Amino acid sequence: MKLRMKSIIVVCAGFSFFCLILCIILNNVITASYLDLEAKTVCGNVERVLNQFDQEKISLDAMAADWAMWDDTYFFVKDKNEIFIQDNLNYGSLENININFMLFFDNSGVLVYSKAYDFQEKKEIILPASLYSYISDNKVDLLNHYPTQYSIESASSGFLLYDTKETPLFLSVNAILNSNRDAPIHGSLILGRFLDSNKVKSFEDITQLTIIFHPLSNQIPIDFEQTPVSIHGLPIFIQPINSTYVAGFFKVNDILGNPVILLEIGSNRDFYNQGLLMIQNLIISLIFTMVILIITVIYILDRFVISRLAYLTKSVNDIRSYGDLSKHLQVKGNDEVAMLEKNINDMLTSLQKTWAMKDSAEFSLQKKIDELERFKTVTVDREIKMIELKKQLEELRVKSWEKT
């Protein structure tokens, strides 16, 4: 594998790993931040709904106190006069003050009179027997007042779910007193507002939130083992339902302090989705930036390192191919590659000198060899000829002796 390909692989792998680590860190940090912001938003939403409930309770308490501490009501419990009923307990009167029903009890807890209206159906209705049974079963807590207490403090109010099959309601119970609050208590007045779909819709319109009631006796959509968030001492359970909806859950106690309803306050996950969009944009921007950096780094490496090494390799191969040690590399810059080119040039110069000395030595040696060849021709060949001549003379001398 060539150096250029190795460099591309190493740079791409390095930047990709760095980009992956950075994406994971950004995702964890930003997601955690937006989840925390979402939790705070849900807590704020729950607090807004609680404030609406408090306003409803305060309004109902004020209305109940106004009616209970009134001479006409005080005497009505005793004489049950029709004029009071016609003037004050008609449909229009209760609709104007948004009261669905009024229950008048004497000091012994016996129902004196009741009036109830359904404003959705626009008609008078009969309250369920289960409501009267609930009041009767809990009259010690609801209808008993201290005989010496002639003030609004003798009131109690709150949420009530007396039957999971019936509509929840807000209830306010007050001792019936005269206007001056200086006479004995004549009984109890209960005012109620149905927490029906129209009422819940009005809360949703005011808060721009989704409000759902889940009776605790039914299956509830939350795990209470998670750690709750506390608002004014009230534990709030925050649970994302899906990618677009998150809800805060908290238990609602009834007028007697018993938990009866799990209230769900839901809203869109705008902050969370905004965080996801930000993470997506950051990752896209990061990837785009990394691609630009990779291209830039590869170009710089190729321009200032790899291309010079490729040129160096080509030049050395050319010198080897042509066998011309007089050729030298062109040295540019003062970096490590330039130092290598300079060292190669020095090596080529040394090699050239060495080859020149080798050629000179070979020439001298060849000259001596030629001289030796000439000497051999002059001396050794002549000696050989003299020996052959002597041999011939000796043979002639022997032959001459034989003849004589």
C-alpha positions as CSV (number, residue, x, y, z in Angstrom):
1,M,0.0,0.0,0.0
2,K,1.4,3.4,-1.0
3,L,2.1,6.2,1.4
4,R,-0.6,8.4,-0.1
5,M,-3.3,5.8,0.5
6,K,-2.0,5.1,4.0
7,S,-2.1,8.8,4.8
8,I,-5.7,9.1,3.6
9,I,-6.8,6.1,5.6
10,V,-5.0,7.3,8.8
11,V,-6.4,10.9,8.5
12,C,-9.9,9.7,7.7
13,A,-9.9,7.2,10.6
14,G,-8.5,9.7,13.0
15,F,-10.9,12.4,12.2
16,S,-13.8,10.0,12.1
17,F,-13.0,8.7,15.6
18,F,-12.6,12.2,16.9
19,C,-16.0,13.2,15.3
20,L,-17.7,10.1,16.8
21,I,-16.4,10.9,20.3
22,L,-17.3,14.6,20.0
23,C,-20.8,13.6,18.8
24,I,-21.3,11.3,21.7
25,I,-20.2,14.0,24.2
26,L,-22.4,16.7,22.6
27,N,-25.4,14.3,22.5
28,N,-25.0,13.4,26.1
29,V,-24.4,17.0,27.4
30,I,-27.1,18.7,25.3
31,T,-29.6,15.9,25.8
32,A,-29.1,16.1,29.5
33,S,-29.4,19.8,29.5
34,Y,-32.6,19.8,27.5
35,L,-34.1,17.0,29.6
36,D,-33.4,19.1,32.7
37,L,-35.0,22.1,31.1
38,E,-37.9,19.9,30.1
39,A,-38.3,18.7,33.6
40,K,-38.3,22.3,34.9
41,T,-40.9,23.2,32.3
42,V,-43.1,20.3,33.3
43,C,-42.8,21.4,36.9
44,G,-43.8,24.9,35.9
45,N,-46.8,23.5,34.0
46,V,-47.9,21.5,37.1
47,E,-47.5,24.6,39.2
48,R,-49.7,26.6,36.8
49,V,-52.4,24.0,37.0
50,L,-52.1,23.9,40.8
51,N,-52.5,27.6,40.8
52,Q,-55.7,27.3,38.8
53,F,-57.0,24.8,41.2
54,D,-56.1,27.1,44.1
55,Q,-57.9,30.0,42.4
56,E,-60.9,27.7,41.9
57,K,-60.8,26.7,45.6
58,I,-60.4,30.3,46.8
59,S,-63.3,31.4,44.5
60,L,-65.5,28.6,45.8
61,D,-64.5,29.3,49.4
62,A,-65.3,33.0,49.1
63,M,-68.7,32.2,47.5
64,A,-69.5,29.6,50.1
65,A,-68.6,31.9,53.0
66,D,-70.7,34.7,51.5
67,W,-73.7,32.4,51.3
68,A,-73.2,30.7,54.6
69,M,-72.7,33.8,56.6
70,W,-75.9,35.5,55.5
71,D,-79.0,36.1,57.5
72,D,-81.3,34.9,54.7
73,T,-79.5,31.6,54.6
74,Y,-79.4,31.5,58.4
75,F,-83.2,31.7,58.7
76,F,-83.8,29.6,55.6
77,V,-82.4,26.5,57.4
78,K,-85.0,27.0,60.0
79,D,-88.1,28.1,58.1
80,K,-87.4,26.8,54.5
81,N,-89.3,29.7,53.0
82,E,-90.1,29.5,49.3
83,I,-89.2,33.2,48.7
84,F,-85.6,32.4,49.4
85,I,-85.7,29.4,47.0
86,Q,-87.4,31.4,44.2
87,D,-85.1,34.4,44.5
88,N,-81.8,32.7,45.1
89,L,-81.8,29.0,44.2
90,N,-83.1,29.3,40.6
91,Y,-81.1,28.2,37.5
92,G,-79.9,31.7,36.6
93,S,-78.7,32.6,40.1
94,L,-76.5,29.5,40.3
95,E,-75.3,29.7,36.7
96,N,-74.1,33.3,37.3
97,I,-71.9,32.3,40.2
98,N,-71.0,29.0,38.5
99,I,-72.2,26.8,41.4
100,N,-73.7,23.4,40.3
101,F,-75.3,22.5,43.6
102,M,-76.1,23.7,47.1
103,L,-76.8,21.4,50.0
104,F,-78.3,22.8,53.3
105,F,-77.9,20.7,56.4
106,D,-79.1,21.4,60.0
107,N,-76.9,20.9,63.1
108,S,-77.8,17.2,63.3
109,G,-76.5,16.6,59.8
110,V,-79.9,16.1,58.3
111,L,-80.4,17.4,54.7
112,V,-82.8,20.4,54.8
113,Y,-82.8,21.3,51.2
114,S,-80.8,20.7,48.0
115,K,-80.7,22.2,44.6
116,A,-78.5,21.0,41.6
117,Y,-78.1,22.1,38.0
118,D,-76.3,20.7,35.0
119,F,-75.1,23.7,33.0
120,Q,-74.2,21.6,30.0
121,E,-77.7,20.1,29.8
122,K,-79.2,23.4,31.1
123,K,-81.6,21.7,33.4
124,E,-82.1,20.8,37.1
125,I,-80.7,17.4,38.1
126,I,-80.8,15.0,41.0
127,L,-77.5,14.4,42.6
128,P,-76.4,10.7,42.9
129,A,-77.3,8.9,46.0
130,S,-73.6,7.9,46.4
131,L,-72.8,11.6,47.1
132,Y,-75.3,11.8,49.9
133,S,-74.0,8.5,51.2
134,Y,-70.5,9.8,51.2
135,I,-71.5,12.9,53.1
136,S,-73.4,10.9,55.6
137,D,-70.6,8.5,56.1
138,N,-68.2,11.3,56.7
139,K,-70.4,13.9,58.4
140,V,-68.2,13.9,61.5
141,D,-65.4,15.3,59.4
142,L,-67.5,17.4,57.0
143,L,-70.5,18.7,59.0
144,N,-69.4,19.0,62.6
145,H,-68.3,22.5,63.6
146,Y,-67.1,23.9,66.9
147,P,-70.1,25.7,68.5
148,T,-68.1,28.7,69.6
149,Q,-66.4,29.2,66.2
150,Y,-68.3,32.0,64.3
151,S,-65.9,32.7,61.5
152,I,-64.8,31.6,58.0
153,E,-62.2,29.4,59.6
154,S,-65.0,26.9,60.3
155,A,-64.9,26.1,56.5
156,S,-63.3,23.2,54.7
157,S,-62.9,22.8,50.9
158,G,-61.1,20.7,48.4
159,F,-61.4,18.1,45.7
160,L,-63.9,15.2,45.9
161,L,-64.2,11.9,44.0
162,Y,-66.9,10.0,45.9
163,D,-67.4,7.5,43.1
164,T,-65.0,6.6,40.3
165,K,-68.1,6.3,37.9
166,E,-69.2,9.9,38.7
167,T,-67.8,13.3,37.8
168,P,-65.1,14.7,40.2
169,L,-66.0,18.0,41.8
170,F,-64.8,20.8,44.0
171,L,-66.5,21.1,47.3
172,S,-66.7,23.8,50.0
173,V,-68.3,23.2,53.4
174,N,-69.1,26.1,55.7
175,A,-70.9,26.6,59.0
176,I,-74.2,28.6,58.6
177,L,-74.0,31.8,60.6
178,N,-75.8,35.1,60.7
179,S,-74.3,38.1,59.0
180,N,-72.8,39.5,62.2
181,R,-71.4,36.1,63.2
182,D,-72.6,36.5,66.7
183,A,-75.3,33.8,66.8
184,P,-75.0,30.0,67.2
185,I,-74.4,27.8,64.2
186,H,-77.6,26.7,62.4
187,G,-76.0,24.0,60.3
188,S,-73.8,23.5,57.3
189,L,-73.8,24.7,53.7
190,I,-72.1,22.7,51.0
191,L,-71.4,24.3,47.6
192,G,-70.1,22.2,44.7
193,R,-68.8,22.7,41.2
194,F,-68.6,19.8,38.8
195,L,-65.1,19.2,37.4
196,D,-66.7,18.0,34.1
197,S,-65.3,18.1,30.6
198,N,-66.3,21.8,30.1
199,K,-64.5,22.8,33.3
200,V,-61.4,20.8,32.5
201,K,-61.5,22.3,29.0
202,S,-61.6,25.8,30.5
203,F,-58.5,24.9,32.6
204,E,-56.8,23.6,29.4
205,D,-57.6,26.8,27.5
206,I,-56.1,28.9,30.3
207,T,-53.0,26.9,30.8
208,Q,-52.6,25.6,27.2
209,L,-51.9,22.2,28.7
210,T,-53.5,18.7,28.6
211,I,-55.2,17.8,31.9
212,I,-56.3,14.2,32.5
213,F,-57.7,12.6,35.7
214,H,-56.8,9.0,36.5
215,P,-58.6,7.5,39.5
216,L,-56.1,5.7,41.7
217,S,-58.3,2.7,41.8
218,N,-57.8,2.2,38.0
219,Q,-54.6,1.2,36.3
220,I,-52.3,4.2,36.2
221,P,-49.7,5.0,33.5
222,I,-46.7,5.6,35.7
223,D,-44.1,3.9,37.7
224,F,-43.9,5.4,41.2
225,E,-40.5,3.8,41.8
226,Q,-38.8,6.7,39.9
227,T,-37.4,9.6,41.8
228,P,-40.0,12.5,42.0
229,V,-39.4,16.2,41.8
230,S,-40.8,18.2,44.7
231,I,-43.0,21.3,44.2
232,H,-44.1,23.0,47.4
233,G,-43.7,19.6,49.1
234,L,-45.8,17.8,46.5
235,P,-44.0,14.9,44.7
236,I,-44.2,15.3,40.9
237,F,-43.4,12.3,38.7
238,I,-42.1,13.3,35.2
239,Q,-42.5,10.8,32.4
240,P,-42.0,11.2,28.7
241,I,-44.9,9.3,27.0
242,N,-43.5,9.5,23.5
243,S,-41.2,11.6,21.3
244,T,-43.8,14.5,21.2
245,Y,-45.6,14.3,24.6
246,V,-44.4,14.6,28.2
247,A,-46.5,14.6,31.3
248,G,-46.1,15.4,35.0
249,F,-48.1,13.2,37.4
250,F,-49.0,14.0,41.0
251,K,-51.5,12.6,43.4
252,V,-54.5,14.8,44.4
253,N,-56.0,14.4,47.9
254,D,-59.7,14.8,48.5
255,I,-61.3,17.2,51.0
256,L,-60.5,14.7,53.8
257,G,-56.8,14.4,52.8
258,N,-57.0,11.0,51.2
259,P,-55.3,10.5,47.8
260,V,-57.9,9.6,45.2
261,I,-56.8,11.0,41.8
262,L,-53.6,10.9,39.8
263,L,-53.6,14.1,37.8
264,E,-51.8,14.1,34.5
265,I,-50.5,17.4,33.2
266,G,-49.2,17.0,29.6
267,S,-47.6,19.2,27.1
268,N,-45.6,19.0,23.9
269,R,-41.9,18.2,24.1
270,D,-40.9,21.5,22.4
271,F,-37.7,22.0,24.4
272,Y,-36.6,18.4,24.0
273,N,-37.3,18.3,20.2
274,Q,-35.5,21.6,19.9
275,G,-32.6,20.0,21.6
276,L,-32.7,17.1,19.3
277,L,-32.8,19.5,16.3
278,M,-29.8,21.4,17.7
279,I,-27.9,18.1,18.1
280,Q,-28.8,17.1,14.6
281,N,-27.7,20.5,13.2
282,L,-24.5,20.3,15.3
283,I,-23.7,16.8,14.1
284,I,-24.3,17.8,10.4
285,S,-22.2,20.9,10.9
286,L,-19.5,18.9,12.6
287,I,-19.4,16.2,9.9
288,F,-19.3,18.9,7.2
289,T,-16.4,20.6,9.1
290,M,-14.6,17.3,9.5
291,V,-14.9,16.6,5.8
292,I,-13.4,20.0,5.0
293,L,-10.6,19.4,7.5
294,I,-9.9,15.9,6.1
295,I,-9.7,17.3,2.6
296,T,-7.5,20.2,3.7
297,V,-5.2,18.0,5.7
298,I,-4.9,15.4,2.9
299,Y,-4.1,18.2,0.4
300,I,-1.5,19.7,2.7
301,L,0.1,16.3,3.3
302,D,0.1,15.6,-0.4
303,R,1.3,19.0,-1.4
304,F,4.2,19.4,1.1
305,V,5.1,15.8,2.1
306,I,3.8,13.0,-0.1
307,S,4.3,14.7,-3.5
308,R,7.9,15.6,-2.5
309,L,8.6,12.0,-1.4
310,A,7.1,10.8,-4.7
311,Y,9.4,13.3,-6.6
312,L,12.3,12.1,-4.5
313,T,11.5,8.4,-5.3
314,K,11.1,9.2,-9.0
315,S,14.4,11.2,-9.2
316,V,16.4,8.4,-7.4
317,N,14.8,5.8,-9.8
318,D,15.8,8.0,-12.8
319,I,19.4,8.3,-11.5
320,R,19.5,4.5,-11.1
321,S,18.0,3.9,-14.5
322,Y,20.4,6.2,-16.4
323,G,23.3,5.4,-14.1
324,D,24.4,9.0,-14.2
325,L,25.8,9.9,-10.8
326,S,26.4,13.5,-11.9
327,K,22.7,14.2,-11.7
328,H,21.6,15.8,-8.4
329,L,18.3,16.4,-6.8
330,Q,16.8,19.8,-6.6
331,V,16.7,20.8,-2.9
332,K,13.8,23.0,-1.8
333,G,13.2,24.3,1.7
334,N,14.9,23.5,4.9
335,D,12.8,20.7,6.3
336,E,13.4,17.0,6.8
337,V,12.7,16.1,3.2
338,A,15.1,18.8,2.0
339,M,17.8,17.5,4.4
340,L,17.2,14.0,2.9
341,E,17.5,15.4,-0.6
342,K,20.8,17.1,0.4
343,N,22.1,13.9,2.0
344,I,21.3,12.0,-1.1
345,N,23.1,14.6,-3.2
346,D,26.1,14.3,-0.9
347,M,25.9,10.5,-1.2
348,L,25.8,10.8,-5.0
349,T,28.8,13.1,-5.0
350,S,30.7,10.6,-2.8
351,L,29.7,7.8,-5.1
352,Q,30.7,9.8,-8.1
353,K,34.2,10.4,-6.6
354,T,34.4,6.8,-5.6
355,W,33.5,5.7,-9.2
356,A,36.1,8.2,-10.6
357,M,38.8,6.8,-8.3
358,K,37.7,3.3,-9.3
359,D,37.9,4.1,-13.0
360,S,41.4,5.7,-12.5
361,A,42.6,2.7,-10.6
362,E,41.2,0.3,-13.2
363,F,43.0,2.4,-15.9
364,S,46.3,2.3,-14.1
365,L,45.9,-1.5,-13.5
366,Q,45.1,-2.0,-17.2
367,K,48.1,0.0,-18.2
368,K,50.3,-2.1,-16.0
369,I,48.8,-5.3,-17.4
370,D,49.5,-4.0,-20.9
371,E,53.1,-3.3,-19.9
372,L,53.4,-6.8,-18.5
373,E,52.0,-8.2,-21.7
374,R,54.6,-6.3,-23.7
375,F,57.3,-7.4,-21.3
376,K,56.1,-10.9,-21.6
377,T,56.2,-10.7,-25.3
378,V,59.6,-9.2,-25.3
379,T,61.3,-11.4,-22.7
380,V,59.4,-14.6,-22.1
381,D,58.6,-15.3,-25.8
382,R,62.3,-14.7,-26.7
383,E,63.4,-17.0,-24.0
384,I,61.2,-19.7,-25.2
385,K,62.5,-19.3,-28.7
386,M,66.1,-19.5,-27.4
387,I,65.3,-22.7,-25.6
388,E,63.8,-24.2,-28.8
389,L,66.8,-23.1,-30.8
390,K,69.2,-24.7,-28.3
391,K,67.2,-27.9,-28.5
392,Q,67.4,-27.9,-32.3
393,L,71.2,-27.3,-32.1
394,E,71.6,-30.1,-29.7
395,E,69.7,-32.4,-32.0
396,L,71.8,-31.4,-34.9
397,R,75.0,-32.0,-32.9
398,V,73.8,-35.5,-31.9
399,K,73.0,-36.4,-35.5
400,S,76.4,-35.2,-36.7
401,W,78.2,-37.4,-34.1
402,E,76.2,-40.4,-35.2
403,K,77.3,-39.9,-38.8
404,T,80.9,-39.7,-37.9
